[in-house]
Amino acid sequence: MSNAQAGAPVLEAPAPPGEYHSRVALTQEAVDLLVELAGVHGQLMFHQSGGCCDGSAPMCYPAGEFITGDSDVLLGVFTLPEVEEAAAQCEFWMSKAQFEYWKHTHITVDVVTGRGSGFSVESPTGKRFLIRSRLMES
């Protein structure tokens, strides 16, 4: 699969400290939407909770609007292209409970047509973020 194909990861977050492989990536569609949203909202972050609703939809917030803590795991930090330096870093967090189920999984954040959650910043765009997963390579 080439990176030009829809849904292919084009931007990988560096591997977390002490690990050898990236845990999370973005498709070109996700990068494009994040760049657009960062122009409006500033620095962004994702949180994947695996709660009661759509467990495949990560929530995207302006940085600082969702408070992470000891019950969350930082899976990676992206540097978005063509975004002011102050807004270029985008963290991807997951709840520890969800991470226990997903710790052997690589996540790719993609974009599909549809309305996201009312709390996620992409909601008014008619698009929503979605995760696609595969087992991590050993």
PyMOL CGO cylinders between C-alpha atoms (Angstrom):
from pymol import cmd
from pymol.cgo import CYLINDER

trace = [
    CYLINDER, 0.00, 0.00, 0.00, 1.48, 3.34, -0.96, 0.3, 1, 1, 1, 1, 1, 1,
    CYLINDER, 1.48, 3.34, -0.96, 1.16, 6.43, 1.20, 0.3, 1, 1, 1, 1, 1, 1,
    CYLINDER, 1.16, 6.43, 1.20, -0.86, 8.04, -1.58, 0.3, 1, 1, 1, 1, 1, 1,
    CYLINDER, -0.86, 8.04, -1.58, -3.73, 5.60, -0.99, 0.3, 1, 1, 1, 1, 1, 1,
    CYLINDER, -3.73, 5.60, -0.99, -6.63, 6.70, 1.17, 0.3, 1, 1, 1, 1, 1, 1,
    CYLINDER, -6.63, 6.70, 1.17, -6.26, 5.61, 4.77, 0.3, 1, 1, 1, 1, 1, 1,
    CYLINDER, -6.26, 5.61, 4.77, -2.51, 5.02, 4.58, 0.3, 1, 1, 1, 1, 1, 1,
    CYLINDER, -2.51, 5.02, 4.58, -0.47, 6.47, 7.46, 0.3, 1, 1, 1, 1, 1, 1,
    CYLINDER, -0.47, 6.47, 7.46, 1.72, 9.40, 6.40, 0.3, 1, 1, 1, 1, 1, 1,
    CYLINDER, 1.72, 9.40, 6.40, 2.82, 10.86, 9.75, 0.3, 1, 1, 1, 1, 1, 1,
    CYLINDER, 2.82, 10.86, 9.75, 4.06, 8.60, 12.55, 0.3, 1, 1, 1, 1, 1, 1,
    CYLINDER, 4.06, 8.60, 12.55, 4.54, 9.81, 16.11, 0.3, 1, 1, 1, 1, 1, 1,
    CYLINDER, 4.54, 9.81, 16.11, 7.99, 8.86, 17.42, 0.3, 1, 1, 1, 1, 1, 1,
    CYLINDER, 7.99, 8.86, 17.42, 8.12, 5.74, 19.60, 0.3, 1, 1, 1, 1, 1, 1,
    CYLINDER, 8.12, 5.74, 19.60, 7.43, 6.42, 23.29, 0.3, 1, 1, 1, 1, 1, 1,
    CYLINDER, 7.43, 6.42, 23.29, 10.48, 6.38, 25.60, 0.3, 1, 1, 1, 1, 1, 1,
    CYLINDER, 10.48, 6.38, 25.60, 11.76, 2.84, 26.13, 0.3, 1, 1, 1, 1, 1, 1,
    CYLINDER, 11.76, 2.84, 26.13, 9.94, 1.46, 23.07, 0.3, 1, 1, 1, 1, 1, 1,
    CYLINDER, 9.94, 1.46, 23.07, 11.12, 0.73, 19.55, 0.3, 1, 1, 1, 1, 1, 1,
    CYLINDER, 11.12, 0.73, 19.55, 7.97, 1.23, 17.47, 0.3, 1, 1, 1, 1, 1, 1,
    CYLINDER, 7.97, 1.23, 17.47, 5.55, 4.07, 16.99, 0.3, 1, 1, 1, 1, 1, 1,
    CYLINDER, 5.55, 4.07, 16.99, 2.13, 3.39, 18.50, 0.3, 1, 1, 1, 1, 1, 1,
    CYLINDER, 2.13, 3.39, 18.50, 0.11, 5.96, 16.58, 0.3, 1, 1, 1, 1, 1, 1,
    CYLINDER, 0.11, 5.96, 16.58, 0.01, 7.53, 13.11, 0.3, 1, 1, 1, 1, 1, 1,
    CYLINDER, 0.01, 7.53, 13.11, -2.10, 9.94, 11.06, 0.3, 1, 1, 1, 1, 1, 1,
    CYLINDER, -2.10, 9.94, 11.06, -3.46, 9.58, 7.53, 0.3, 1, 1, 1, 1, 1, 1,
    CYLINDER, -3.46, 9.58, 7.53, -3.08, 12.49, 5.11, 0.3, 1, 1, 1, 1, 1, 1,
    CYLINDER, -3.08, 12.49, 5.11, -6.77, 13.26, 5.59, 0.3, 1, 1, 1, 1, 1, 1,
    CYLINDER, -6.77, 13.26, 5.59, -6.24, 13.47, 9.37, 0.3, 1, 1, 1, 1, 1, 1,
    CYLINDER, -6.24, 13.47, 9.37, -3.16, 15.69, 8.95, 0.3, 1, 1, 1, 1, 1, 1,
    CYLINDER, -3.16, 15.69, 8.95, -5.09, 18.03, 6.63, 0.3, 1, 1, 1, 1, 1, 1,
    CYLINDER, -5.09, 18.03, 6.63, -8.04, 18.32, 9.03, 0.3, 1, 1, 1, 1, 1, 1,
    CYLINDER, -8.04, 18.32, 9.03, -5.75, 18.86, 12.04, 0.3, 1, 1, 1, 1, 1, 1,
    CYLINDER, -5.75, 18.86, 12.04, -3.86, 21.62, 10.21, 0.3, 1, 1, 1, 1, 1, 1,
    CYLINDER, -3.86, 21.62, 10.21, -7.20, 23.31, 9.41, 0.3, 1, 1, 1, 1, 1, 1,
    CYLINDER, -7.20, 23.31, 9.41, -8.44, 22.93, 13.00, 0.3, 1, 1, 1, 1, 1, 1,
    CYLINDER, -8.44, 22.93, 13.00, -5.15, 24.14, 14.52, 0.3, 1, 1, 1, 1, 1, 1,
    CYLINDER, -5.15, 24.14, 14.52, -5.55, 27.32, 12.48, 0.3, 1, 1, 1, 1, 1, 1,
    CYLINDER, -5.55, 27.32, 12.48, -8.84, 27.93, 14.30, 0.3, 1, 1, 1, 1, 1, 1,
    CYLINDER, -8.84, 27.93, 14.30, -8.27, 26.43, 17.77, 0.3, 1, 1, 1, 1, 1, 1,
    CYLINDER, -8.27, 26.43, 17.77, -4.49, 26.52, 18.24, 0.3, 1, 1, 1, 1, 1, 1,
    CYLINDER, -4.49, 26.52, 18.24, -2.64, 23.54, 19.67, 0.3, 1, 1, 1, 1, 1, 1,
    CYLINDER, -2.64, 23.54, 19.67, -4.72, 20.34, 19.73, 0.3, 1, 1, 1, 1, 1, 1,
    CYLINDER, -4.72, 20.34, 19.73, -4.67, 16.99, 21.50, 0.3, 1, 1, 1, 1, 1, 1,
    CYLINDER, -4.67, 16.99, 21.50, -6.47, 13.64, 21.19, 0.3, 1, 1, 1, 1, 1, 1,
    CYLINDER, -6.47, 13.64, 21.19, -7.90, 11.46, 23.93, 0.3, 1, 1, 1, 1, 1, 1,
    CYLINDER, -7.90, 11.46, 23.93, -9.14, 7.92, 23.32, 0.3, 1, 1, 1, 1, 1, 1,
    CYLINDER, -9.14, 7.92, 23.32, -11.21, 6.73, 26.25, 0.3, 1, 1, 1, 1, 1, 1,
    CYLINDER, -11.21, 6.73, 26.25, -13.02, 3.66, 24.94, 0.3, 1, 1, 1, 1, 1, 1,
    CYLINDER, -13.02, 3.66, 24.94, -16.08, 4.79, 26.85, 0.3, 1, 1, 1, 1, 1, 1,
    CYLINDER, -16.08, 4.79, 26.85, -19.69, 3.89, 26.33, 0.3, 1, 1, 1, 1, 1, 1,
    CYLINDER, -19.69, 3.89, 26.33, -20.20, 5.57, 22.98, 0.3, 1, 1, 1, 1, 1, 1,
    CYLINDER, -20.20, 5.57, 22.98, -18.19, 5.23, 19.76, 0.3, 1, 1, 1, 1, 1, 1,
    CYLINDER, -18.19, 5.23, 19.76, -15.00, 3.56, 21.01, 0.3, 1, 1, 1, 1, 1, 1,
    CYLINDER, -15.00, 3.56, 21.01, -13.36, 4.01, 17.60, 0.3, 1, 1, 1, 1, 1, 1,
    CYLINDER, -13.36, 4.01, 17.60, -13.67, 7.80, 17.64, 0.3, 1, 1, 1, 1, 1, 1,
    CYLINDER, -13.67, 7.80, 17.64, -10.87, 9.66, 19.42, 0.3, 1, 1, 1, 1, 1, 1,
    CYLINDER, -10.87, 9.66, 19.42, -11.89, 13.02, 20.85, 0.3, 1, 1, 1, 1, 1, 1,
    CYLINDER, -11.89, 13.02, 20.85, -9.94, 16.05, 19.64, 0.3, 1, 1, 1, 1, 1, 1,
    CYLINDER, -9.94, 16.05, 19.64, -9.70, 19.04, 21.98, 0.3, 1, 1, 1, 1, 1, 1,
    CYLINDER, -9.70, 19.04, 21.98, -7.79, 22.30, 22.14, 0.3, 1, 1, 1, 1, 1, 1,
    CYLINDER, -7.79, 22.30, 22.14, -4.71, 21.53, 24.26, 0.3, 1, 1, 1, 1, 1, 1,
    CYLINDER, -4.71, 21.53, 24.26, -5.49, 22.04, 27.94, 0.3, 1, 1, 1, 1, 1, 1,
    CYLINDER, -5.49, 22.04, 27.94, -9.26, 21.65, 27.65, 0.3, 1, 1, 1, 1, 1, 1,
    CYLINDER, -9.26, 21.65, 27.65, -9.10, 17.95, 28.54, 0.3, 1, 1, 1, 1, 1, 1,
    CYLINDER, -9.10, 17.95, 28.54, -7.01, 17.33, 31.63, 0.3, 1, 1, 1, 1, 1, 1,
    CYLINDER, -7.01, 17.33, 31.63, -4.93, 14.16, 31.56, 0.3, 1, 1, 1, 1, 1, 1,
    CYLINDER, -4.93, 14.16, 31.56, -3.52, 12.51, 34.64, 0.3, 1, 1, 1, 1, 1, 1,
    CYLINDER, -3.52, 12.51, 34.64, -2.26, 9.29, 36.19, 0.3, 1, 1, 1, 1, 1, 1,
    CYLINDER, -2.26, 9.29, 36.19, -5.14, 7.37, 34.60, 0.3, 1, 1, 1, 1, 1, 1,
    CYLINDER, -5.14, 7.37, 34.60, -3.93, 8.22, 31.06, 0.3, 1, 1, 1, 1, 1, 1,
    CYLINDER, -3.93, 8.22, 31.06, -1.04, 7.07, 28.83, 0.3, 1, 1, 1, 1, 1, 1,
    CYLINDER, -1.04, 7.07, 28.83, 0.70, 9.30, 26.28, 0.3, 1, 1, 1, 1, 1, 1,
    CYLINDER, 0.70, 9.30, 26.28, 1.04, 7.21, 23.10, 0.3, 1, 1, 1, 1, 1, 1,
    CYLINDER, 1.04, 7.21, 23.10, 2.74, 9.81, 20.94, 0.3, 1, 1, 1, 1, 1, 1,
    CYLINDER, 2.74, 9.81, 20.94, 3.25, 13.42, 19.93, 0.3, 1, 1, 1, 1, 1, 1,
    CYLINDER, 3.25, 13.42, 19.93, 2.88, 14.58, 16.34, 0.3, 1, 1, 1, 1, 1, 1,
    CYLINDER, 2.88, 14.58, 16.34, 4.49, 17.65, 14.85, 0.3, 1, 1, 1, 1, 1, 1,
    CYLINDER, 4.49, 17.65, 14.85, 1.98, 19.03, 12.36, 0.3, 1, 1, 1, 1, 1, 1,
    CYLINDER, 1.98, 19.03, 12.36, 3.35, 20.55, 9.15, 0.3, 1, 1, 1, 1, 1, 1,
    CYLINDER, 3.35, 20.55, 9.15, 2.51, 24.08, 8.06, 0.3, 1, 1, 1, 1, 1, 1,
    CYLINDER, 2.51, 24.08, 8.06, 1.29, 25.09, 11.54, 0.3, 1, 1, 1, 1, 1, 1,
    CYLINDER, 1.29, 25.09, 11.54, 2.72, 27.87, 13.72, 0.3, 1, 1, 1, 1, 1, 1,
    CYLINDER, 2.72, 27.87, 13.72, 5.33, 26.44, 16.07, 0.3, 1, 1, 1, 1, 1, 1,
    CYLINDER, 5.33, 26.44, 16.07, 3.23, 27.19, 19.17, 0.3, 1, 1, 1, 1, 1, 1,
    CYLINDER, 3.23, 27.19, 19.17, 0.39, 25.02, 17.81, 0.3, 1, 1, 1, 1, 1, 1,
    CYLINDER, 0.39, 25.02, 17.81, 2.36, 22.34, 15.92, 0.3, 1, 1, 1, 1, 1, 1,
    CYLINDER, 2.36, 22.34, 15.92, 2.56, 19.70, 18.68, 0.3, 1, 1, 1, 1, 1, 1,
    CYLINDER, 2.56, 19.70, 18.68, -0.44, 17.36, 18.91, 0.3, 1, 1, 1, 1, 1, 1,
    CYLINDER, -0.44, 17.36, 18.91, -0.47, 14.75, 21.69, 0.3, 1, 1, 1, 1, 1, 1,
    CYLINDER, -0.47, 14.75, 21.69, -2.40, 11.46, 21.53, 0.3, 1, 1, 1, 1, 1, 1,
    CYLINDER, -2.40, 11.46, 21.53, -3.54, 10.12, 24.91, 0.3, 1, 1, 1, 1, 1, 1,
    CYLINDER, -3.54, 10.12, 24.91, -5.44, 6.97, 25.87, 0.3, 1, 1, 1, 1, 1, 1,
    CYLINDER, -5.44, 6.97, 25.87, -6.98, 5.98, 29.18, 0.3, 1, 1, 1, 1, 1, 1,
    CYLINDER, -6.98, 5.98, 29.18, -4.87, 3.38, 31.05, 0.3, 1, 1, 1, 1, 1, 1,
    CYLINDER, -4.87, 3.38, 31.05, -7.83, 1.00, 31.21, 0.3, 1, 1, 1, 1, 1, 1,
    CYLINDER, -7.83, 1.00, 31.21, -8.27, 1.19, 27.43, 0.3, 1, 1, 1, 1, 1, 1,
    CYLINDER, -8.27, 1.19, 27.43, -4.50, 0.88, 26.89, 0.3, 1, 1, 1, 1, 1, 1,
    CYLINDER, -4.50, 0.88, 26.89, -4.49, -2.46, 28.73, 0.3, 1, 1, 1, 1, 1, 1,
    CYLINDER, -4.49, -2.46, 28.73, -6.70, -3.83, 25.95, 0.3, 1, 1, 1, 1, 1, 1,
    CYLINDER, -6.70, -3.83, 25.95, -4.87, -2.02, 23.13, 0.3, 1, 1, 1, 1, 1, 1,
    CYLINDER, -4.87, -2.02, 23.13, -1.22, -2.25, 24.24, 0.3, 1, 1, 1, 1, 1, 1,
    CYLINDER, -1.22, -2.25, 24.24, -0.34, -4.63, 21.36, 0.3, 1, 1, 1, 1, 1, 1,
    CYLINDER, -0.34, -4.63, 21.36, -2.10, -2.43, 18.80, 0.3, 1, 1, 1, 1, 1, 1,
    CYLINDER, -2.10, -2.43, 18.80, -0.88, 0.28, 16.44, 0.3, 1, 1, 1, 1, 1, 1,
    CYLINDER, -0.88, 0.28, 16.44, -3.46, 3.03, 15.88, 0.3, 1, 1, 1, 1, 1, 1,
    CYLINDER, -3.46, 3.03, 15.88, -3.91, 5.09, 12.73, 0.3, 1, 1, 1, 1, 1, 1,
    CYLINDER, -3.91, 5.09, 12.73, -6.11, 8.17, 13.03, 0.3, 1, 1, 1, 1, 1, 1,
    CYLINDER, -6.11, 8.17, 13.03, -8.18, 8.65, 9.88, 0.3, 1, 1, 1, 1, 1, 1,
    CYLINDER, -8.18, 8.65, 9.88, -11.08, 10.91, 8.84, 0.3, 1, 1, 1, 1, 1, 1,
    CYLINDER, -11.08, 10.91, 8.84, -14.50, 9.87, 7.56, 0.3, 1, 1, 1, 1, 1, 1,
    CYLINDER, -14.50, 9.87, 7.56, -17.58, 11.82, 6.54, 0.3, 1, 1, 1, 1, 1, 1,
    CYLINDER, -17.58, 11.82, 6.54, -20.07, 12.21, 9.37, 0.3, 1, 1, 1, 1, 1, 1,
    CYLINDER, -20.07, 12.21, 9.37, -20.77, 14.16, 12.50, 0.3, 1, 1, 1, 1, 1, 1,
    CYLINDER, -20.77, 14.16, 12.50, -18.41, 13.60, 15.39, 0.3, 1, 1, 1, 1, 1, 1,
    CYLINDER, -18.41, 13.60, 15.39, -19.15, 14.04, 19.06, 0.3, 1, 1, 1, 1, 1, 1,
    CYLINDER, -19.15, 14.04, 19.06, -20.35, 17.50, 20.07, 0.3, 1, 1, 1, 1, 1, 1,
    CYLINDER, -20.35, 17.50, 20.07, -17.30, 17.89, 22.31, 0.3, 1, 1, 1, 1, 1, 1,
    CYLINDER, -17.30, 17.89, 22.31, -14.71, 17.08, 19.63, 0.3, 1, 1, 1, 1, 1, 1,
    CYLINDER, -14.71, 17.08, 19.63, -13.51, 20.14, 17.67, 0.3, 1, 1, 1, 1, 1, 1,
    CYLINDER, -13.51, 20.14, 17.67, -14.06, 18.60, 14.23, 0.3, 1, 1, 1, 1, 1, 1,
    CYLINDER, -14.06, 18.60, 14.23, -17.78, 18.14, 14.88, 0.3, 1, 1, 1, 1, 1, 1,
    CYLINDER, -17.78, 18.14, 14.88, -18.98, 21.21, 12.90, 0.3, 1, 1, 1, 1, 1, 1,
    CYLINDER, -18.98, 21.21, 12.90, -16.91, 20.27, 9.82, 0.3, 1, 1, 1, 1, 1, 1,
    CYLINDER, -16.91, 20.27, 9.82, -19.08, 17.36, 8.67, 0.3, 1, 1, 1, 1, 1, 1,
    CYLINDER, -19.08, 17.36, 8.67, -16.10, 15.05, 9.21, 0.3, 1, 1, 1, 1, 1, 1,
    CYLINDER, -16.10, 15.05, 9.21, -15.01, 12.98, 12.15, 0.3, 1, 1, 1, 1, 1, 1,
    CYLINDER, -15.01, 12.98, 12.15, -11.85, 11.31, 13.33, 0.3, 1, 1, 1, 1, 1, 1,
    CYLINDER, -11.85, 11.31, 13.33, -11.82, 7.51, 13.44, 0.3, 1, 1, 1, 1, 1, 1,
    CYLINDER, -11.82, 7.51, 13.44, -9.15, 5.04, 14.52, 0.3, 1, 1, 1, 1, 1, 1,
    CYLINDER, -9.15, 5.04, 14.52, -8.05, 2.09, 12.47, 0.3, 1, 1, 1, 1, 1, 1,
    CYLINDER, -8.05, 2.09, 12.47, -5.96, -0.52, 14.22, 0.3, 1, 1, 1, 1, 1, 1,
    CYLINDER, -5.96, -0.52, 14.22, -3.57, -3.37, 13.53, 0.3, 1, 1, 1, 1, 1, 1,
    CYLINDER, -3.57, -3.37, 13.53, -1.39, -5.57, 15.70, 0.3, 1, 1, 1, 1, 1, 1,
    CYLINDER, -1.39, -5.57, 15.70, 2.00, -4.06, 16.45, 0.3, 1, 1, 1, 1, 1, 1,
    CYLINDER, 2.00, -4.06, 16.45, 4.99, -5.57, 14.68, 0.3, 1, 1, 1, 1, 1, 1,
    CYLINDER, 4.99, -5.57, 14.68, 7.39, -7.37, 16.98, 0.3, 1, 1, 1, 1, 1, 1,
]
cmd.load_cgo(trace, "trace")
